[in-house]
């Protein structure tokens, strides 16, 4: 929530959440003065503040319009490319020589005021200018019913009973978005409306332009761009954008362009995730393609009611089992990766292979398994216990940890008491994977560190540097050595200037193509049941392997380890980070003796 207080006759705004953006100063506001010609003079010597105005040059254009308007004060909301919300306050004041100048104060927040979404801010902006719901719908190119729903949500969030009261609060608090939704004239004669630098577009012209272009087919993508696993979310976002750009360059689908509706959320916060999904459903997207979150059951229930296809990669057998148990109600839910139950057994098999090939000699027969309290997660622990017992291993399971903010110092103490020969860190998120390794390396033992897909994300190696060398990690789905993968890697590098990760980057790319294929087959993106049937029955061979989901759980599967071509399904891949690079150990490479003893073994006295 943003709060305002009266100081010296000028409203001084504070936000209760600090910005996490690296190039934004630590304080909650950035100040500058501006001359009539738009020259910005930052009042601080902090170079980051000057960079902020250089990167957001539109604010100087707003200031020029403000000074030319003859008005004395204006407040409005500006949202940058990273979707940070900025409350901008401008005041006209003369300098000592009588030249008119303005003062700008920009208050930065990583959360929206009153919990408003971007679309709700758009609607509130137009309501504040006195527009009726139909006009708002025309400006935003959405349905009248959708606008009505937005208005209801806005009144609840603002704690107001009427549109007039909400509009008054919006003007007072600066909840008026610039650039103006639908064009500059839509916010006039309010002062904020005079600042818009875009050419005004009349509602009639806008409706004609919309009518003359094909309506996009939309894919909703809730992404944790600022929360847990943000680096993974960016990988998925960039891969999806690549797929959309390729498909649109080839003419789109059914003569219509694809369009991503990206909504930021925190996948570790169920409320945040569900608000993002509800927003996408309210936008009437044609499908939702997601990664994973702590709210998968609730998402499935919402999508079952909505009907559009939902493609996720939560990697949990519990989600697949739900579809098996309710095939009619959940017929639009697809898990596009193999489940987690293969992680544990494959870990034991891998240790067996290492020991049998004499690439590793354990100093004892104790194994530690670390996993959070995530009720839907199942690494196949029953099979692991049986397999370990047959090989003479004793298991010590640490399973009382939260999903995030884990006390790794305490975990490290418990590990020292166990002194295992191998640690299986059954944890997905890269942030906690990084924190665990740093704690372990501060006082290491002689254990192999084997974790789940988190190290697949380039940010893991970038953050840890040489400390990551020796870590072994597995994924139930990854980029196999195929022509499709080679082409994807090249295109990703050309578009984004960096290499993609080895797991979910390929999945995010493939799922856009899966949807495009299904829409092409059915000829109607809004025929949700037919589209789901096509997703289920039409095989697709992509970057991460073969997608064939015509089974009771509507999920892809892992191949047998003896499979000649693992890309015919989704291979269970095992890598080790060696000299800053990902070295494939399995399948097949284990016979080539590519495993290296972790460097921390030599650090143990």
SEGU-117116 format. One record per residue (C-alpha): x, y, z. Coordinates in steps of 0.1 Angstrom, whole numbers, plus 5000, padded with zeros to 4 digits. Layout:
N
XYZ/...
% end
This chain:
605
500050005000/501250354993/500750615020/500750995018/501351265044/501251645043/504751805047/505152175041/502152195019/503451934995/502251574995/505151355004/504550994992/506150685006/505850324996/506350045020/508249814996/511749894985/512749844949/514849544940/515949664906/519649694906/519850044889/517250204912/518650384942/518050244977/515850534988/512150524979/512150834958/514251004931/514251384927/515151624899/514351964885/513452034849/513652344828/510952444803/513052294774/512951964792/516551954806/516751724836/518951834865/519251564892/519451704927/521651414939/525251324929/524150964926/524850844891/522050584893/519450864896/520751034864/520750694846/517150644857/515950964839/518050874809/516550534806/513050674811/513250984788/509450994785/509351164819/511151464805/508551484777/505851474803/507551754822/507651974791/503951924785/503251994822/505152324822/503452434790/499952354805/500052634831/499052394858/500852384891/500752024903/500151684888/500451324901/500251014880/501550654877/504250544852/505150174848/508550094832/509549804810/510349594841/506749654853/507949854883/505250104894/506450464898/504350744913/505451064896/504751404913/505451734894/505352084907/505852404888/508052664905/510052964894/513852984899/515753284913/515853444878/512153414871/512453124847/509752864851/511052524863/509452204875/510351964902/509951594897/509751334924/509550974914/508650714941/509450354932/507650044943/507849684934/504149634944/501049794931/499050034953/495849874968/496849544950/495649674917/496549494885/497849674854/494449624836/492549754867/494750064867/493850114830/490150094838/490450314869/492350574848/489550594823/486850594850/488550894867/488151084834/484351024835/484050754808/481250504808/481950124808/481250084771/483750364762/486350194785/485749864767/486250024733/489450194744/490949884759/489549644732/487949424758/484349304764/481849514783/481349234808/485049224815/485049604823/482149554847/484049284865/487149504867/485049794882/483649564908/487149454918/488449804919/485749924942/486449644966/490249704966/489850074970/487250034997/484850274979/481150224971/480750434940/482650504908/482750874917/484450794950/486950574932/487650844906/488251104933/490750874951/492550794918/493151174912/494151234948/496550944949/497850974913/496450644902/496250774866/498350574841/500550744815/500750684786/496950714787/495150384779/493450434746/495150764738/495851104754/492551274749/490751004770/492251154801/491551524793/490751774808/492551624838/496051764841/497651424836/495851394803/497651704790/501051534795/500551244772/503151234745/501450984723/499251104694/495651094706/493450824690/489750864690/487650564700/486150544665/489550534649/490650274674/487650054667/488250074629/491949984633/491049684655/488449574630/490849584602/493549364618/493248994626/492548934663/495548774680/495448424695/496548484731/498548264754/498548364790/501848314809/502048374846/505748434854/507648474886/509748754872/510348924906/509748634930/511048284937/512948134907/512848464888/515848354867/513948044855/510948264847/513048484825/514348184806/510748064800/509748414789/512548454764/511948104750/508248164746/508948504729/511248324705/508648074696/505948344691/508248554669/509048254647/505448144643/504348504635/507148554610/505848244592/502248394590/500948314625/498248044630/495048044609/496148384595/496248534630/499248644650/500048484683/500348714713/501748644748/499948794779/502748794804/501748854841/504248864869/503648684901/505548504929/505248124925/506048084962/502848284971/499548104963/497648434964/499948604940/499748304916/495948284917/495548654911/497648624880/495648334867/492348504875/493548804856/494448594825/491048424826/489348754829/491248864798/489748554781/493048414768/492948114745/495247904766/497547934797/501147794796/502847794830/505847654847/505247544883/504047694916/502747614950/499147664939/498847394911/495747234925/493847564927/495047664892/493847334878/490447384894/490147734880/491247614845/488747324846/485947574851/487347804824/487847524798/490847654779/493947434777/496447454806/499947334799/502247314829/505547164839/505047114876/506846774874/504546614900/502846284898/500146414922/499046654895/498946374869/496946154893/494246424897/493646414859/493446034860/490846044887/488746324871/489346274833/486146464822/486446764845/490246804840/490346714803/492147044795/495046994819/498346874805/501746804822/504246844795/507146684814/507646344832/506746334869/508946354899/508645984910/511645894888/514046124905/514845914936/515245574919/517445724891/519645874918/520345534933/520845384899/523345654891/525345594923/525345224915/526745294881/529545524894/530545274921/530444974897/532645164871/535045254900/534745624892/533645684928/534445504960/532045604989/533745655023/530745505040/527145365032/525045665044/522945885021/521146205031/518046315013/516846675018/513446785007/510947055017/507447005032/505647014998/502646775001/502346704964/506046624959/507046254955/510546164945/509645794947/510945764983/509445414989/511345274959/514445464969/514445295004/514044944989/516845004962/519145164988/518744875012/519544614985/522844804979/523644835016/522945205019/521345365049/519045665043/518745965065/515846185054/515546555063/511946645052/510846915077/511947215057/509847505044/509547575007/511647885010/513748085035/515447765047/517847775076/520747605058/523147655087/520947415108/520747175078/524547185076/524847095113/522546795108/524546685077/527746685097/526146455123/525246215094/528446245075/526946105043/528745975012/526046144990/523546414995/520346414974/518946774975/515346724963/514747084958/513847274926/514347644931/517747774922/517948034950/517847774977/520147544958/522647824957/522247894994/522647525003/525947484983/527447794998/526747665033/528047325025/531247445009/532047665040/532747335059/532447055034/532346675039/533146405014/529646374999/528546384963/526046674959/523246564937/520346804932/517346864909/517047084878/517947424895/521547424882/520147404846/519447774848/522547984837/522048204867/523147924890/526647904875/526748284870/526048334907/528348064921/531148074896/533847814902/532147704934/529547524913/532147284899/531546924909/527746964915/525646684899/522046764889/519246584872/516146674852/513246464840/513146684809/515946864791/517446954757/518546634741/521246624714/519046664684/518846884653/515747054668/517847144699/520747274678/518447494658/516747624689/520047704707/521247904677/517948094673/517848164711/521448294710/520748514680/517648674696/518848704732/522648714730/523148424754/522748054756/519547894769/519347684800/519247304797/515647234809/512647464810/513947694783/513147414758/509847334775/508647694772/509547704735/507947364728/504647444745/503947744723/504447514693/502247244708/499447494711/500047634676/499847284662/496647214680/495047534669/496047464633/494547114635/491247234649/490847564631/489247724661/491247844692/488047894711/486847534706/488547444739/487447084739/488547014703/491947184710/492446964741/491646664720/494246764695/496846824722/496146474735/496146284702/498646464679/502346374686/504846654685/508646614685/510246924699/513447054715/513046854747/511746534731/508546374720/505246494733/502546234732/499946274759/497246034749/497145854783/494945874813/497046134831/497746344800/501446364806/504646284787/506846004800/510445904805/511945634782/513545314793/517245364800/517945114772/516145324746/518245364714/516745714708/515845894741/514446184721/511445964713/510246054748/511746274774/515146144786/516046164823/519346364820/522146384845/524846654843/527846754863/529247114863/532847084852/535047394847/532047614844/530347404818/527547144818/528946794811/526346524803/526946214824/523746014816/522345864795/525245694777/528145924787/528745744820/530545464801/533045724788/534145804823/533246164822/532546204859/535046404879/535546384917/534246704932/536946954941/535746984978/536846624984/540446744984/539647025009/538546775036/541246705062/
% end
